[in-house]
């Protein structure tokens, strides 16, 4: 394994995951409502999606890249609808259910798959991976060296992204039990409103093109 390339990929994974957007907001909200495990698994869904897009970019699967870019509008619409649905769900959550644990409605599999699908619904992410991977020269999967470099990149991106989500969920979980039901309800309502805002912004961006 090329350790230098692995470190570059790790930093890329961290930098892609770190900006606070709808995924980060969901991770924080779910950690507060359901605990660190659910929050981390939500983020892990995003890390898996990043790894999938990273693999497509690293191995240079041009046909898949073209298909994803061509389907960017319906994917973005689906992602916006999903964000809006989750926002409404959070706004409707009653105060008595704020402190539910991971054994309740937010199961580990649902937490991970929902964020995985939401992240995949942003096909423009793949263009970022293609550009970054090309700039640092991973080569092509046709040769053994190129394949090894591509695998190294994908593993690094996944671990970097997962590391961020583990750190974020851990920090948030440290203050979780210090918050009362009223504060948690306020956080849920704010999160729901912000998710709706992200959905509206995504739709407006599509309509303005």
C-alpha positions in Angstrom: 0.0 0.0 0.0 1.2 3.5 -0.9 1.1 5.1 2.5 1.4 8.6 1.1 -1.5 8.1 -1.2 -3.5 6.6 1.6 -2.9 9.7 3.8 -4.0 11.9 0.9 -7.2 9.9 0.5 -7.8 10.0 4.2 -7.6 13.8 4.2 -9.9 13.9 1.2 -12.5 11.7 3.0 -12.3 14.0 6.1 -12.6 17.2 4.1 -15.6 15.9 2.1 -17.4 14.8 5.3 -16.5 17.8 7.5 -18.6 20.6 6.0 -21.9 21.0 8.0 -24.8 20.3 5.6 -27.9 18.1 5.7 -26.0 15.0 6.4 -24.1 16.5 9.3 -27.3 17.9 10.7 -28.9 14.5 10.6 -26.0 12.9 12.3 -26.1 15.5 15.1 -29.9 15.3 15.5 -29.9 11.5 15.6 -27.1 11.3 18.0 -29.0 13.6 20.4 -32.3 11.7 19.9 -31.1 8.1 19.8 -27.5 8.0 21.0 -24.0 7.8 19.6 -24.4 4.4 17.8 -27.3 5.6 15.7 -25.6 8.9 15.0 -22.4 7.2 13.9 -24.2 4.7 11.7 -26.0 7.5 10.0 -22.7 9.1 9.2 -21.3 5.7 8.2 -24.0 5.6 5.5 -22.6 8.8 4.0 -19.1 7.3 4.3 -20.2 4.2 2.3 -21.8 6.4 -0.4 -18.6 8.4 -0.6 -16.6 5.2 -1.0 -19.0 4.1 -3.8 -18.5 7.4 -5.7 -14.8 7.2 -4.9 -14.5 3.8 -6.4 -16.3 4.9 -9.6 -14.0 7.9 -9.8 -10.8 6.0 -8.9 -11.4 3.1 -11.3 -12.5 5.6 -14.1 -15.8 3.9 -14.9 -16.7 6.4 -17.6 -20.1 4.8 -18.5 -21.3 4.9 -14.9 -20.0 8.5 -14.5 -21.9 9.6 -17.6 -25.1 7.8 -16.4 -24.9 9.5 -13.0 -24.4 12.9 -14.5 -27.2 12.4 -17.0 -29.5 11.4 -14.1 -28.5 14.3 -11.9 -31.9 16.1 -12.2 -34.1 13.2 -11.1 -31.6 12.2 -8.4 -31.5 15.7 -7.1 -35.3 15.9 -7.1 -35.5 12.6 -5.2 -32.9 13.8 -2.7 -34.8 17.1 -2.2 -38.1 15.2 -1.6 -36.4 12.9 0.9 -34.9 15.9 2.8 -38.3 17.6 2.8 -39.9 14.4 4.2 -37.4 14.0 6.9 -37.8 17.7 7.8 -41.5 17.3 8.2 -41.1 14.2 10.3 -38.8 16.1 12.7 -41.2 19.0 12.9 -44.0 16.6 13.8 -42.1 14.7 16.4 -43.8 15.2 19.8 -41.8 16.3 22.9 -42.4 13.0 24.7 -40.4 11.0 22.2 -37.3 13.2 22.0 -35.2 11.0 24.2 -35.9 7.7 22.5 -33.1 5.2 22.4 -31.6 3.2 19.5 -34.1 0.4 20.1 -37.0 2.6 18.9 -38.0 3.7 15.5 -34.5 4.7 14.3 -33.0 1.3 13.8 -29.3 0.9 12.9 -30.1 -0.3 9.4 -32.7 2.4 8.7 -30.3 5.0 10.0 -27.5 3.9 7.7 -29.5 3.2 4.6 -31.4 6.5 4.7 -28.3 8.6 4.8 -26.6 6.3 2.2 -29.4 6.8 -0.2 -29.5 10.6 0.5 -25.8 10.9 -0.2 -26.1 8.9 -3.4 -28.8 11.3 -4.5 -26.2 14.0 -5.0 -24.5 12.8 -8.2 -22.3 15.9 -8.5 -20.3 14.5 -5.7 -18.8 12.0 -8.2 -17.4 14.9 -10.3 -15.5 16.1 -7.2 -14.0 12.6 -6.7 -13.1 12.3 -10.4 -11.4 15.7 -10.4 -9.5 15.1 -7.2 -8.4 11.6 -8.1 -7.2 12.7 -11.5 -5.2 15.6 -9.9 -3.2 13.2 -7.7 -2.9 10.6 -10.4 -4.3 7.2 -9.2 -3.8 5.7 -12.7 -6.2 3.3 -14.2 -7.5 -0.1 -12.9 -6.2 -1.8 -16.0 -2.8 -2.3 -14.5 -2.0 -3.9 -11.2 -0.3 -0.8 -9.9 -3.3 1.4 -11.0 -5.8 -1.0 -9.4 -3.8 -1.0 -6.1 -3.7 2.8 -6.1 -7.4 2.9 -6.8 -8.2 0.5 -3.9 -5.9 2.5 -1.6 -7.8 5.7 -2.5 -11.2 4.2 -1.9 -10.2 2.7 1.5 -8.6 6.0 2.5 -11.7 8.1 1.6 -14.0 5.7 3.5 -11.8 5.6 6.6 -11.4 9.4 6.6 -15.1 10.0 6.3 -15.9 7.4 8.9 -13.3 8.9 11.3 -15.1 12.3 11.0 -18.5 10.8 11.7 -17.2 8.8 14.7 -15.6 12.0 16.2 -18.7 14.1 15.6 -21.1 11.5 17.1 -18.8 11.0 20.1 -18.6 14.7 20.8 -22.3 15.3 20.5 -23.2 12.2 22.6 -21.1 13.8 25.5 -23.7 16.6 25.9 -26.7 14.5 25.0 -27.8 13.6 28.6 -27.3 17.2 29.7 -30.2 18.4 27.5 -33.8 18.4 28.6 -36.8 17.4 26.6 -37.7 21.0 25.8 -34.2 21.7 24.4 -34.3 18.4 22.4 -37.6 19.3 20.9 -36.3 22.7 20.0 -33.3 21.1 18.3 -35.6 18.7 16.4 -37.8 21.6 15.2 -34.7 23.6 14.1 -33.3 20.6 12.4 -36.5 20.0 10.6 -36.7 23.6 9.4 -33.1 23.5 8.2 -33.7 20.2 6.3 -36.7 21.8 4.6 -34.5 24.8 3.8 -31.9 22.5 2.2 -34.6 20.9 0.2 -36.0 24.2 -1.1 -32.5 25.4 -1.9 -31.8 22.2 -3.9 -35.0 22.6 -5.8 -34.4 26.3 -6.5 -30.9 25.5 -7.7 -32.3 23.0 -10.2 -35.0 25.4 -11.5 -32.4 28.2 -12.0 -30.4 26.1 -14.4 
